[in-house]
Amino acid sequence: MKIKVLAFGIARDIMNATIVEAMIDGEATVAALKKQLETTYPKLHDLSSYMVAVNNEYALPDVVLQPGDEVAIIPPVSGG
Amino acid sequence: MIDIQLHYAPIDIAACINKVMSPETGGIDVFIGTVRNSTKGKKVLRLEFEAYETMAVKEMTKIAAEIFRRWPTQKVLIHHRTGIMNIGEVPVVIAVAAAHRAAAFDACRYAIDTLKQTVPIWKKEVFEDGEVWVAAHP
């Protein structure tokens, strides 16, 4: 399944785009997406951590992505 | 009352405080975040904020809802600005109104502490010799 991913902050810098596409073979879980992105963008490993948001909610690794979901990479937040 | 907003221009602090005033309120606790001129001894030129807007509003609304669940409070306002901000400018204003001050103090502190942990907003510190996304790296 092809998934569009929004990127913010340092994730946008690492991916050099505000939206990237990831192709996931097999079950499209959040964990599978992270693995795929880390293969394409190894610098994601350098971050303290990062989360994936699905439809504007933080998503656990076992969440299965559905077509049409809004998916985003959330690097460590630093508002305030 | 919950009042959550993202701003793209300077936040009107007096207007924020006015919004949480009411005759039932005995005290208002206000947190105003300001851009500091240095970090770890290094001169900061400006900050550049960016938000995942829809989710940021959602997460800030959750903070306000949790405040009402935990403390006897009447009004919660959280306004955050994005974009480029210079030293002394105000990225965030939080105002909590309650009948009694203890709840207002506790809830306001909870709001800023939680915002810094959960709300998808990012800031980049710009120095004379480079720039850094705050908290991105270990």
Backbone of each chain as ProteinMPNN parsed JSONL, in Angstrom:
{"seq_chain_A": "MKIKVLAFGIARDIMNATIVEAMIDGEATVAALKKQLETTYPKLHDLSSYMVAVNNEYALPDVVLQPGDEVAIIPPVSGG", "coords_chain_A": {"N_chain_A": [[0.851, -1.196, 0.0], [0.439, 2.199, -0.805], [1.475, 5.027, 0.943], [0.835, 8.309, 1.902], [2.795, 10.657, 3.574], [2.914, 13.204, 5.927], [5.366, 15.625, 6.792], [7.057, 17.251, 9.415], [8.928, 19.937, 11.005], [12.126, 18.889, 12.015], [11.906, 16.47, 10.713], [10.887, 17.102, 8.255], [13.056, 18.477, 7.225], [14.914, 16.359, 7.115], [13.714, 14.62, 5.281], [13.469, 16.262, 3.236], [11.132, 17.321, 2.161], [7.659, 18.26, 2.314], [5.655, 16.472, 2.073], [5.886, 13.003, 1.762], [6.011, 9.887, -0.045], [5.411, 6.559, 0.932], [6.001, 3.15, 0.313], [4.491, 0.279, 1.368], [4.919, -3.111, 1.853], [2.852, -5.884, 2.548], [1.19, -5.991, 5.763], [0.053, -2.812, 6.599], [1.171, -1.422, 9.034], [1.792, 1.012, 11.638], [4.318, 0.536, 12.685], [5.536, -0.818, 10.548], [5.551, 1.199, 8.655], [7.297, 3.042, 9.881], [9.655, 1.573, 9.835], [10.073, 1.319, 7.094], [10.374, 4.033, 6.366], [12.662, 4.664, 7.821], [14.528, 3.142, 6.508], [14.645, 4.401, 4.049], [15.263, 6.986, 4.846], [17.784, 7.241, 6.665], [18.663, 9.043, 8.585], [16.627, 9.505, 10.337], [17.054, 7.836, 12.454], [18.765, 9.252, 14.037], [17.305, 10.951, 15.573], [15.955, 11.909, 18.811], [13.616, 10.636, 19.357], [10.629, 9.674, 17.631], [7.216, 10.136, 16.692], [4.301, 8.664, 15.163], [1.484, 10.104, 13.729], [-1.917, 9.399, 13.221], [-4.629, 10.435, 11.47], [-4.661, 12.802, 13.011], [-4.139, 11.904, 15.608], [-1.93, 10.594, 18.064], [-0.374, 7.533, 17.282], [-0.127, 4.094, 18.134], [2.439, 1.526, 17.626], [1.192, -0.79, 16.539], [-1.037, -0.03, 15.175], [-3.099, -0.237, 12.316], [-2.81, 1.099, 9.146], [-5.164, 2.752, 7.08], [-6.541, 3.146, 3.758], [-6.619, 6.53, 2.737], [-6.215, 7.575, 5.258], [-4.909, 10.268, 7.225], [-1.609, 10.707, 7.611], [1.184, 11.395, 9.655], [4.55, 12.329, 10.406], [5.867, 12.865, 13.547], [8.266, 14.54, 14.924], [10.325, 15.055, 17.942], [8.491, 17.227, 19.981], [8.45, 20.809, 20.519], [7.123, 23.079, 21.433], [5.785, 26.118, 22.951]], "CA_chain_A": [[0.0, 0.0, 0.0], [1.188, 3.456, -0.88], [0.99, 5.923, 1.997], [1.355, 9.675, 1.908], [3.168, 11.014, 4.942], [3.263, 14.613, 6.153], [6.587, 15.741, 7.598], [7.175, 18.552, 10.076], [10.139, 20.204, 11.768], [13.368, 18.278, 11.521], [11.567, 15.371, 9.805], [10.765, 17.719, 6.93], [14.435, 18.725, 6.767], [15.548, 15.069, 6.797], [13.097, 14.054, 4.071], [13.562, 17.311, 2.217], [9.815, 17.49, 1.542], [6.581, 18.358, 3.304], [4.896, 15.223, 1.938], [6.605, 11.943, 1.059], [5.219, 8.678, -0.222], [6.094, 5.331, 1.341], [5.336, 1.945, -0.174], [4.619, -0.773, 2.371], [4.467, -4.445, 1.463], [2.268, -6.572, 3.694], [0.28, -5.216, 6.595], [0.529, -1.432, 6.702], [1.109, -0.928, 10.408], [2.647, 2.157, 11.938], [5.684, 0.017, 12.839], [6.06, -1.105, 9.198], [5.807, 2.502, 8.029], [8.513, 3.615, 10.467], [10.784, 0.787, 9.335], [10.265, 1.702, 5.693], [10.903, 5.405, 6.316], [14.032, 4.668, 8.35], [15.388, 2.591, 5.457], [14.814, 5.447, 3.03], [15.845, 8.194, 5.478], [18.467, 6.719, 7.868], [18.88, 10.087, 9.594], [15.559, 9.432, 11.345], [17.638, 7.134, 13.611], [19.515, 10.197, 14.875], [16.395, 11.719, 16.427], [15.749, 11.39, 20.167], [12.467, 9.745, 19.19], [9.597, 10.336, 16.844], [5.932, 9.447, 16.731], [3.476, 8.76, 13.966], [0.096, 10.471, 14.02], [-2.887, 8.959, 12.222], [-5.853, 11.249, 11.604], [-4.487, 13.786, 14.087], [-3.968, 11.3, 16.931], [-0.738, 9.76, 18.188], [-0.748, 6.148, 16.997], [0.794, 3.065, 18.621], [3.069, 0.805, 16.507], [0.392, -1.854, 15.93], [-2.19, 0.528, 14.442], [-3.055, -0.552, 10.885], [-3.186, 2.261, 8.34], [-6.227, 2.524, 6.094], [-6.489, 4.112, 2.655], [-7.263, 7.798, 3.059], [-5.773, 8.11, 6.553], [-3.9, 11.334, 7.222], [-0.492, 10.163, 8.387], [2.236, 12.408, 9.816], [5.702, 12.064, 11.262], [5.93, 13.879, 14.596], [9.531, 14.509, 15.673], [10.131, 15.574, 19.305], [7.842, 18.542, 19.923], [9.185, 21.83, 21.284], [6.342, 24.309, 21.481], [5.827, 26.882, 24.202]], "C_chain_A": [[0.884, 1.242, 0.0], [0.601, 4.442, 0.133], [1.658, 7.284, 1.862], [1.613, 10.085, 3.344], [3.535, 12.491, 5.0], [4.488, 14.675, 7.057], [6.7, 17.164, 8.144], [8.543, 18.685, 10.745], [11.346, 19.531, 11.157], [13.076, 17.108, 10.582], [11.437, 15.906, 8.376], [12.161, 18.01, 6.36], [15.101, 17.421, 6.314], [15.014, 14.507, 5.477], [13.126, 15.036, 2.912], [12.254, 17.482, 1.445], [8.768, 17.622, 2.639], [5.665, 17.141, 3.238], [5.772, 14.208, 1.21], [5.655, 10.752, 0.891], [6.046, 7.474, 0.203], [5.294, 4.145, 0.823], [5.569, 0.845, 0.844], [4.064, -2.068, 1.805], [3.913, -5.126, 2.707], [1.397, -5.638, 4.497], [0.849, -3.832, 6.882], [0.359, -0.911, 8.124], [1.985, 0.305, 10.549], [4.106, 1.702, 12.067], [6.319, -0.247, 11.472], [6.389, 0.191, 8.468], [7.11, 3.1, 8.556], [9.749, 2.899, 9.927], [11.117, 1.187, 7.897], [10.895, 3.096, 5.585], [12.352, 5.454, 6.787], [15.019, 4.065, 7.343], [15.688, 3.668, 4.412], [15.55, 6.664, 3.597], [16.553, 7.799, 6.776], [18.678, 7.774, 8.952], [17.756, 10.148, 10.632], [16.062, 8.731, 12.609], [18.336, 8.098, 14.558], [18.613, 10.974, 15.834], [16.276, 11.081, 17.809], [14.634, 10.353, 20.14], [11.601, 10.396, 18.127], [8.344, 9.476, 16.861], [5.295, 9.526, 15.353], [2.067, 9.141, 14.424], [-0.779, 9.983, 12.873], [-4.191, 9.711, 12.484], [-5.802, 12.141, 12.842], [-4.438, 13.208, 15.496], [-2.661, 10.515, 16.933], [-1.142, 8.296, 18.054], [0.316, 5.187, 17.519], [1.307, 2.257, 17.428], [2.166, -0.205, 15.812], [-0.853, -1.34, 15.199], [-2.029, 0.232, 12.945], [-3.602, 0.647, 10.095], [-4.218, 1.865, 7.3], [-6.074, 3.529, 4.959], [-7.232, 5.399, 3.054], [-6.905, 8.37, 4.419], [-4.816, 9.276, 6.339], [-2.79, 10.913, 8.179], [0.606, 11.225, 8.466], [3.337, 11.902, 10.725], [5.81, 13.213, 12.258], [7.272, 13.752, 15.315], [9.319, 15.132, 17.06], [9.583, 17.009, 19.266], [8.594, 19.53, 20.827], [8.442, 23.164, 21.265], [6.507, 25.01, 22.82], [6.889, 27.942, 24.202]], "O_chain_A": [[1.903, 1.326, 0.686], [-0.609, 4.661, 0.174], [2.877, 7.391, 1.728], [0.771, 9.891, 4.222], [4.361, 12.969, 4.223], [4.629, 13.87, 7.978], [6.471, 18.142, 7.432], [9.222, 17.694, 11.014], [11.567, 19.588, 9.948], [13.91, 16.781, 9.737], [11.828, 15.243, 7.415], [12.411, 17.814, 5.171], [15.762, 17.376, 5.277], [15.773, 13.984, 4.661], [12.845, 14.684, 1.766], [12.256, 17.751, 0.243], [8.968, 17.151, 3.759], [4.985, 16.81, 4.21], [6.338, 14.515, 0.161], [4.647, 10.631, 1.586], [7.229, 7.375, -0.121], [4.065, 4.136, 0.887], [6.713, 0.513, 1.152], [2.924, -2.135, 1.345], [4.453, -4.958, 3.801], [0.921, -4.621, 3.991], [1.981, -3.697, 7.348], [-0.493, -0.062, 8.385], [2.812, 0.6, 9.686], [5.018, 2.394, 11.616], [7.492, 0.058, 11.257], [7.384, 0.271, 7.748], [7.928, 3.602, 7.784], [10.756, 3.529, 9.605], [12.28, 1.369, 7.537], [11.829, 3.309, 4.811], [13.17, 6.187, 6.232], [16.195, 4.429, 7.323], [16.821, 3.822, 3.958], [16.358, 7.29, 2.909], [16.007, 7.99, 7.863], [18.855, 7.428, 10.12], [17.914, 10.769, 11.683], [15.566, 8.993, 13.706], [18.486, 7.806, 15.745], [19.094, 11.582, 16.79], [16.468, 9.876, 17.967], [14.704, 9.326, 20.815], [11.822, 11.552, 17.766], [8.404, 8.258, 17.022], [5.683, 10.329, 14.504], [1.533, 8.574, 15.377], [-0.428, 10.133, 11.703], [-4.771, 9.631, 13.567], [-6.759, 12.224, 13.612], [-4.665, 13.925, 16.471], [-2.315, 9.858, 15.951], [-2.134, 7.866, 18.641], [1.513, 5.432, 17.367], [0.71, 2.284, 16.352], [2.34, -0.463, 14.621], [-1.632, -2.131, 14.666], [-0.953, 0.427, 12.38], [-4.704, 1.133, 10.35], [-4.152, 0.784, 6.716], [-5.548, 4.624, 5.157], [-8.32, 5.354, 3.629], [-7.244, 9.516, 4.718], [-4.019, 9.279, 5.401], [-2.999, 10.781, 9.384], [0.92, 11.875, 7.47], [3.1, 11.156, 11.675], [5.841, 14.382, 11.873], [7.402, 12.936, 16.227], [8.25, 15.68, 17.329], [10.142, 17.882, 18.603], [9.28, 19.133, 21.77], [9.041, 24.227, 21.104], [7.254, 24.568, 23.693], [7.042, 28.663, 25.188]]}, "seq_chain_B": "MIDIQLHYAPIDIAACINKVMSPETGGIDVFIGTVRNSTKGKKVLRLEFEAYETMAVKEMTKIAAEIFRRWPTQKVLIHHRTGIMNIGEVPVVIAVAAAHRAAAFDACRYAIDTLKQTVPIWKKEVFEDGEVWVAAHP", "coords_chain_B": {"N_chain_B": [[-15.617, 27.397, 29.63], [-13.708, 26.972, 26.769], [-10.967, 28.176, 25.012], [-9.158, 27.979, 22.266], [-6.492, 28.771, 20.181], [-4.554, 29.226, 17.196], [-2.099, 31.498, 16.2], [-0.934, 33.779, 13.706], [0.204, 36.121, 13.834], [1.292, 38.73, 16.136], [0.249, 37.941, 19.49], [-2.488, 39.226, 21.256], [-2.189, 40.045, 24.398], [-3.661, 41.293, 26.461], [-6.238, 41.052, 25.46], [-6.543, 38.309, 25.579], [-6.598, 37.882, 28.356], [-8.877, 39.326, 29.052], [-10.792, 37.708, 27.887], [-11.078, 35.561, 29.631], [-12.118, 36.623, 31.899], [-14.642, 36.848, 34.403], [-17.613, 37.334, 36.403], [-17.842, 35.276, 38.235], [-15.354, 34.436, 38.724], [-12.49, 34.094, 40.819], [-9.831, 34.34, 40.546], [-7.184, 34.651, 38.145], [-4.795, 32.832, 36.488], [-1.932, 33.42, 34.607], [0.166, 32.378, 32.017], [2.878, 33.489, 30.203], [4.75, 32.875, 27.506], [7.999, 33.75, 26.428], [10.408, 34.814, 23.98], [13.677, 33.982, 24.492], [16.986, 35.446, 24.738], [19.201, 33.833, 24.628], [20.613, 30.5, 24.627], [21.872, 27.988, 26.575], [24.116, 29.608, 26.995], [24.638, 30.536, 24.464], [24.208, 32.941, 21.917], [21.004, 33.718, 20.78], [19.394, 34.475, 17.766], [16.814, 34.499, 16.655], [13.631, 32.757, 16.82], [12.076, 30.108, 15.03], [8.94, 29.001, 14.537], [6.83, 26.181, 13.943], [3.812, 24.502, 13.128], [1.75, 21.573, 13.284], [-1.111, 22.081, 12.29], [-3.939, 21.3, 12.552], [-3.789, 19.102, 14.266], [-2.443, 20.197, 16.421], [-4.276, 22.024, 17.457], [-6.206, 20.204, 18.256], [-4.812, 18.734, 20.238], [-4.276, 20.752, 22.104], [-6.848, 21.363, 22.851], [-7.518, 19.019, 24.145], [-5.897, 19.255, 26.403], [-7.114, 21.404, 27.723], [-9.618, 20.265, 28.238], [-8.881, 18.23, 29.978], [-7.999, 19.735, 32.115], [-10.414, 20.81, 33.072], [-11.511, 18.46, 33.956], [-9.821, 17.774, 36.043], [-9.481, 19.965, 37.814], [-11.341, 22.449, 39.68], [-12.236, 24.692, 37.633], [-12.979, 27.571, 35.571], [-12.591, 28.897, 33.105], [-10.508, 28.266, 30.318], [-7.854, 29.264, 28.425], [-5.817, 28.87, 25.635], [-3.444, 30.083, 23.623], [-1.378, 29.92, 20.835], [1.389, 30.981, 18.95], [2.673, 30.841, 15.594], [5.438, 30.746, 13.242], [8.024, 33.182, 12.462], [9.805, 34.502, 15.203], [11.106, 37.164, 17.098], [13.54, 38.123, 19.647], [12.054, 38.475, 22.82], [9.473, 38.454, 21.856], [6.182, 36.889, 21.918], [5.418, 33.603, 22.032], [3.444, 32.011, 23.234], [0.415, 32.111, 25.106], [-1.242, 31.376, 28.049], [-4.164, 31.208, 29.892], [-5.906, 30.742, 32.846], [-8.916, 30.633, 34.508], [-10.412, 30.593, 37.689], [-12.494, 29.898, 40.568], [-11.026, 29.896, 42.867], [-7.605, 30.485, 43.802], [-5.671, 28.373, 43.949], [-6.381, 26.258, 42.244], [-6.264, 27.563, 39.803], [-3.521, 28.229, 39.574], [-2.32, 25.629, 39.614], [-3.524, 24.377, 37.407], [-2.743, 26.001, 35.283], [-0.008, 25.631, 35.234], [0.072, 22.899, 34.672], [-0.975, 23.026, 32.101], [0.991, 24.39, 30.492], [3.204, 22.731, 30.904], [2.294, 20.283, 29.861], [1.636, 21.003, 27.265], [4.181, 21.411, 26.202], [4.995, 18.825, 26.002], [3.205, 17.359, 24.418], [1.899, 18.738, 22.298], [1.884, 19.157, 18.821], [4.009, 21.186, 17.883], [6.825, 22.934, 16.752], [10.074, 24.319, 17.386], [12.713, 26.157, 15.973], [15.923, 27.115, 16.779], [17.726, 29.914, 15.882], [20.991, 30.727, 15.379], [23.993, 32.813, 15.325], [25.78, 31.345, 13.869], [24.48, 29.173, 12.769], [21.715, 26.786, 12.942], [19.229, 25.102, 14.963], [16.915, 22.509, 15.5], [14.937, 22.462, 18.278], [15.28, 20.096, 20.872], [15.351, 17.929, 19.141], [17.455, 16.106, 18.837], [19.275, 13.598, 20.775]], "CA_chain_B": [[-15.23, 27.929, 28.326], [-12.383, 26.631, 26.247], [-10.615, 29.036, 23.879], [-7.883, 27.508, 21.716], [-6.23, 29.424, 18.888], [-3.216, 29.407, 16.637], [-1.962, 32.843, 15.636], [0.152, 33.986, 12.734], [0.64, 37.497, 14.11], [1.433, 38.861, 17.592], [-0.914, 37.631, 20.331], [-2.933, 40.348, 22.1], [-2.235, 39.447, 25.738], [-4.786, 41.881, 27.215], [-7.479, 40.47, 24.944], [-6.611, 36.944, 26.127], [-7.01, 37.953, 29.768], [-10.284, 39.758, 29.056], [-11.666, 36.6, 27.503], [-11.327, 34.618, 30.734], [-12.721, 37.35, 33.029], [-16.084, 36.701, 34.624], [-17.955, 37.679, 37.791], [-17.717, 34.096, 39.108], [-13.934, 34.104, 38.868], [-11.778, 34.73, 41.925], [-8.43, 34.531, 40.188], [-6.754, 34.214, 36.815], [-3.36, 32.596, 36.393], [-1.545, 33.614, 33.204], [1.542, 32.076, 31.635], [3.264, 34.122, 28.941], [6.062, 32.423, 27.04], [8.7, 34.796, 25.672], [11.616, 34.342, 23.288], [14.886, 34.34, 25.252], [18.078, 35.857, 23.839], [20.332, 32.895, 24.601], [20.363, 29.154, 25.114], [23.145, 27.4, 27.013], [25.194, 30.587, 26.826], [24.822, 30.906, 23.07], [23.291, 34.007, 21.515], [19.928, 33.353, 19.855], [18.95, 35.617, 16.955], [15.347, 34.43, 16.554], [13.061, 31.411, 16.792], [11.128, 29.859, 13.944], [7.975, 27.994, 14.979], [6.007, 25.535, 12.919], [2.789, 23.685, 13.794], [0.823, 20.696, 12.561], [-2.156, 22.94, 12.842], [-5.169, 20.628, 12.992], [-3.512, 18.251, 15.432], [-2.05, 21.069, 17.531], [-5.521, 22.525, 18.059], [-6.838, 19.058, 18.917], [-4.072, 18.405, 21.465], [-4.476, 21.834, 23.081], [-8.219, 21.215, 23.349], [-7.464, 17.921, 25.128], [-5.309, 19.789, 27.641], [-8.149, 22.194, 28.398], [-10.65, 19.35, 28.736], [-8.312, 17.536, 31.134], [-7.995, 20.705, 33.224], [-11.764, 20.857, 33.647], [-11.745, 17.197, 34.65], [-8.996, 17.655, 37.252], [-9.544, 21.098, 38.741], [-12.531, 23.302, 39.573], [-11.842, 25.883, 36.877], [-14.112, 28.106, 34.805], [-12.24, 29.204, 31.72], [-9.137, 27.929, 29.935], [-7.469, 29.836, 27.12], [-4.455, 28.549, 25.189], [-3.169, 30.645, 22.304], [0.022, 29.713, 20.446], [1.707, 31.644, 17.687], [3.691, 30.168, 14.788], [6.187, 31.634, 12.358], [9.298, 33.713, 12.949], [9.665, 35.419, 16.339], [12.35, 37.764, 17.573], [13.739, 38.148, 21.101], [11.033, 39.215, 23.553], [8.12, 38.212, 21.353], [5.399, 35.957, 22.74], [4.89, 32.458, 21.291], [2.317, 31.316, 23.861], [-0.289, 32.693, 26.254], [-2.212, 30.478, 28.679], [-4.875, 31.884, 30.985], [-6.876, 29.855, 33.491], [-9.736, 31.322, 35.501], [-11.053, 29.705, 38.646], [-13.058, 30.595, 41.72], [-9.978, 30.001, 43.889], [-6.318, 30.59, 43.11], [-4.86, 27.153, 43.895], [-6.728, 25.518, 41.024], [-5.786, 28.327, 38.645], [-2.062, 28.034, 39.488], [-1.991, 24.234, 39.275], [-3.997, 24.068, 36.057], [-1.943, 26.753, 34.318], [1.282, 24.934, 35.143], [-0.194, 21.658, 33.95], [-1.199, 23.343, 30.685], [2.243, 24.671, 29.764], [4.059, 21.537, 30.96], [1.756, 19.269, 28.958], [1.777, 21.536, 25.899], [5.552, 21.189, 25.761], [5.225, 17.389, 25.787], [2.266, 16.665, 23.529], [1.307, 19.504, 21.189], [2.824, 19.124, 17.69], [4.558, 22.478, 17.476], [8.28, 22.807, 16.808], [10.808, 25.572, 17.224], [14.109, 26.107, 15.529], [16.718, 28.246, 17.275], [18.656, 30.41, 14.867], [22.174, 31.359, 15.978], [24.805, 33.533, 14.338], [26.55, 30.407, 13.046], [23.744, 27.96, 12.412], [20.37, 26.66, 13.498], [18.973, 23.804, 15.584], [15.552, 22.18, 15.954], [15.04, 22.223, 19.713], [14.906, 18.763, 21.396], [15.278, 16.887, 18.109], [18.5, 15.091, 18.998], [19.571, 13.276, 22.177]], "C_chain_B": [[-13.816, 27.487, 27.963], [-12.118, 27.532, 25.045], [-9.212, 28.663, 23.409], [-7.664, 28.202, 20.378], [-4.766, 29.339, 18.497], [-3.188, 30.782, 15.978], [-0.798, 32.886, 14.648], [0.709, 35.392, 12.853], [0.726, 37.626, 15.626], [0.125, 38.617, 18.349], [-1.225, 38.855, 21.194], [-3.165, 39.809, 23.515], [-3.428, 39.979, 26.541], [-6.114, 41.285, 26.763], [-7.662, 39.05, 25.472], [-7.137, 36.971, 27.562], [-8.479, 38.367, 29.867], [-11.236, 38.608, 28.775], [-11.968, 35.654, 28.656], [-11.887, 35.314, 31.984], [-14.193, 36.974, 33.162], [-16.383, 37.002, 36.088], [-17.776, 36.506, 38.754], [-16.265, 33.787, 39.444], [-13.294, 34.851, 40.025], [-10.331, 34.969, 41.609], [-8.134, 33.99, 38.81], [-5.247, 34.015, 36.865], [-2.981, 32.641, 34.916], [-0.092, 33.2, 33.033], [1.795, 32.725, 30.278], [4.654, 33.613, 28.593], [6.704, 33.543, 26.233], [9.989, 34.24, 25.07], [12.852, 34.904, 24.003], [16.056, 34.585, 24.296], [19.256, 34.895, 23.816], [19.861, 31.517, 25.028], [21.718, 28.513, 25.383], [24.311, 28.341, 26.705], [25.422, 31.057, 25.4], [23.765, 31.92, 22.631], [22.277, 33.51, 20.473], [19.49, 34.602, 19.088], [17.432, 35.666, 16.872], [14.921, 32.966, 16.657], [12.109, 31.305, 15.608], [10.222, 28.7, 14.356], [7.192, 27.447, 13.792], [5.025, 24.623, 13.645], [2.119, 22.751, 12.797], [-0.538, 21.163, 13.054], [-3.382, 22.189, 13.37], [-4.925, 19.795, 14.247], [-3.132, 19.091, 16.644], [-3.293, 21.607, 18.241], [-6.211, 21.405, 18.841], [-6.152, 18.743, 20.253], [-4.23, 19.5, 22.523], [-5.878, 21.772, 23.673], [-8.287, 20.09, 24.385], [-6.913, 18.401, 26.462], [-6.378, 20.557, 28.422], [-9.223, 21.292, 28.997], [-10.165, 18.617, 29.985], [-8.256, 18.458, 32.354], [-9.369, 20.754, 33.887], [-12.078, 19.577, 34.42], [-11.033, 17.175, 36.009], [-9.199, 18.754, 38.285], [-10.839, 21.877, 38.57], [-12.162, 24.642, 38.935], [-13.012, 26.319, 35.993], [-13.789, 28.351, 33.344], [-10.777, 28.861, 31.475], [-8.881, 28.476, 28.534], [-6.029, 29.423, 26.817], [-4.301, 29.096, 23.773], [-1.685, 30.469, 21.998], [0.246, 30.368, 19.097], [2.698, 30.78, 16.909], [4.365, 31.189, 13.876], [7.456, 32.144, 13.038], [9.059, 34.688, 14.097], [11.023, 35.889, 16.825], [12.38, 37.77, 19.097], [12.647, 39.005, 21.75], [9.619, 39.017, 23.039], [7.487, 37.03, 22.089], [4.835, 34.812, 21.893], [3.623, 31.866, 21.908], [1.746, 32.125, 25.022], [-1.296, 31.658, 26.744], [-2.866, 31.256, 29.815], [-5.941, 30.941, 31.523], [-7.603, 30.641, 34.573], [-10.424, 30.301, 36.386], [-11.624, 30.529, 39.793], [-11.975, 30.851, 42.764], [-8.609, 29.801, 43.259], [-5.544, 29.277, 42.975], [-5.124, 26.376, 42.609], [-6.187, 26.234, 39.794], [-4.275, 28.143, 38.461], [-1.724, 26.626, 38.99], [-2.352, 23.921, 37.824], [-3.148, 24.778, 35.006], [-0.581, 26.077, 34.13], [1.135, 23.612, 34.382], [-0.306, 21.944, 32.45], [0.12, 23.584, 29.952], [3.155, 23.443, 29.777], [3.594, 20.476, 29.96], [1.883, 19.711, 27.508], [3.171, 21.228, 25.35], [5.85, 19.712, 25.469], [4.391, 16.799, 24.662], [1.832, 17.435, 22.287], [2.303, 19.591, 20.03], [3.135, 20.515, 17.132], [6.063, 22.356, 17.677], [8.919, 24.176, 16.708], [12.25, 25.302, 16.856], [14.784, 27.34, 16.09], [17.704, 28.635, 16.189], [19.757, 31.201, 15.568], [22.934, 32.134, 14.9], [25.488, 32.56, 13.377], [25.798, 29.126, 12.716], [22.371, 27.938, 13.046], [20.12, 25.234, 13.966], [17.491, 23.653, 15.888], [15.654, 21.763, 17.403], [14.519, 20.812, 20.047], [14.915, 17.637, 20.373], [16.267, 15.748, 18.337], [18.789, 14.81, 20.462], [20.687, 14.159, 22.734]], "O_chain_B": [[-12.874, 27.617, 28.745], [-12.96, 27.636, 24.153], [-8.216, 28.984, 24.057], [-8.559, 28.216, 19.533], [-3.868, 29.373, 19.339], [-4.129, 31.176, 15.289], [0.172, 32.136, 14.753], [1.572, 35.802, 12.077], [0.281, 36.728, 16.341], [-0.951, 39.027, 17.913], [-0.325, 39.445, 21.791], [-4.195, 39.198, 23.797], [-4.119, 39.216, 27.216], [-7.005, 41.041, 27.577], [-8.779, 38.63, 25.776], [-8.008, 36.184, 27.932], [-9.231, 37.819, 30.673], [-12.33, 38.53, 29.335], [-13.015, 35.007, 28.659], [-12.104, 34.667, 33.009], [-14.898, 36.804, 32.167], [-15.484, 36.93, 36.926], [-17.582, 36.711, 39.952], [-15.978, 32.984, 40.331], [-13.502, 36.05, 40.21], [-9.657, 35.719, 42.316], [-8.734, 33.015, 38.357], [-4.508, 34.925, 37.242], [-3.613, 31.996, 34.079], [0.777, 33.614, 33.801], [1.03, 32.538, 29.331], [5.62, 33.889, 29.304], [6.033, 34.209, 25.445], [10.578, 33.301, 25.604], [13.042, 36.116, 24.103], [16.116, 34.02, 23.204], [20.212, 35.108, 23.069], [18.842, 31.378, 25.703], [22.597, 28.502, 24.521], [25.357, 27.913, 26.216], [26.299, 31.884, 25.149], [22.581, 31.773, 22.937], [22.645, 32.961, 19.435], [19.247, 35.652, 19.682], [16.829, 36.732, 17.0], [15.75, 32.058, 16.59], [11.434, 32.265, 15.236], [10.676, 27.565, 14.504], [6.934, 28.132, 12.802], [5.37, 24.034, 14.669], [1.942, 23.088, 11.627], [-1.043, 20.71, 14.081], [-3.812, 22.414, 14.501], [-5.741, 19.781, 15.168], [-3.464, 18.734, 17.774], [-3.353, 21.641, 19.471], [-6.73, 21.622, 19.936], [-6.815, 18.514, 21.264], [-4.308, 19.199, 23.714], [-6.08, 22.086, 24.846], [-9.014, 20.187, 25.373], [-7.398, 18.007, 27.522], [-6.523, 20.38, 29.631], [-9.684, 21.518, 30.116], [-10.927, 18.406, 30.929], [-8.443, 18.013, 33.487], [-9.475, 20.741, 35.113], [-12.813, 19.6, 35.407], [-11.551, 16.64, 36.989], [-9.102, 18.508, 39.487], [-11.378, 21.966, 37.467], [-11.82, 25.6, 39.628], [-13.916, 25.534, 35.707], [-14.591, 28.06, 32.457], [-9.916, 29.128, 32.312], [-9.611, 28.176, 27.589], [-5.135, 29.607, 27.643], [-4.953, 28.624, 22.841], [-0.834, 30.828, 22.812], [-0.61, 30.311, 18.214], [3.487, 30.056, 17.517], [3.924, 32.333, 13.756], [7.896, 31.604, 14.053], [8.224, 35.587, 13.994], [11.965, 35.106, 16.944], [11.384, 37.465, 19.754], [12.355, 40.11, 21.294], [8.659, 39.378, 23.721], [8.166, 36.275, 22.785], [3.891, 35.011, 21.128], [2.808, 31.281, 21.195], [2.475, 32.733, 25.805], [-2.095, 31.131, 25.97], [-2.176, 31.892, 30.61], [-6.764, 30.412, 30.775], [-6.976, 31.24, 35.446], [-10.946, 29.29, 35.916], [-11.284, 31.699, 39.968], [-11.987, 31.869, 43.455], [-8.463, 29.042, 42.3], [-4.832, 29.084, 41.989], [-4.192, 25.895, 41.965], [-5.709, 25.596, 38.856], [-3.801, 27.93, 37.345], [-0.937, 26.461, 38.059], [-1.583, 23.282, 37.106], [-2.865, 24.209, 33.951], [-0.075, 25.97, 33.013], [1.977, 23.261, 33.555], [0.21, 21.185, 31.629], [0.331, 23.019, 28.879], [3.805, 23.144, 28.775], [4.414, 19.846, 29.293], [2.195, 18.908, 26.628], [3.325, 20.838, 24.193], [6.82, 19.387, 24.785], [4.816, 15.841, 24.016], [1.428, 16.815, 21.303], [3.434, 20.041, 20.218], [2.621, 20.945, 16.1], [6.523, 21.753, 18.647], [8.4, 25.077, 16.049], [12.898, 24.377, 17.345], [14.306, 28.461, 15.917], [18.423, 27.794, 15.649], [19.502, 32.195, 16.247], [22.569, 32.114, 13.725], [25.746, 32.896, 12.221], [26.415, 28.104, 12.415], [21.915, 28.931, 13.613], [20.707, 24.283, 13.451], [16.875, 24.551, 16.463], [16.373, 20.818, 17.731], [13.463, 20.396, 19.569], [14.532, 16.511, 20.69], [15.967, 14.584, 18.07], [18.577, 15.676, 21.31], [21.061, 14.021, 23.898]]}, "name": "protein", "num_of_chains": 2, "seq": "MKIKVLAFGIARDIMNATIVEAMIDGEATVAALKKQLETTYPKLHDLSSYMVAVNNEYALPDVVLQPGDEVAIIPPVSGGMIDIQLHYAPIDIAACINKVMSPETGGIDVFIGTVRNSTKGKKVLRLEFEAYETMAVKEMTKIAAEIFRRWPTQKVLIHHRTGIMNIGEVPVVIAVAAAHRAAAFDACRYAIDTLKQTVPIWKKEVFEDGEVWVAAHP"}
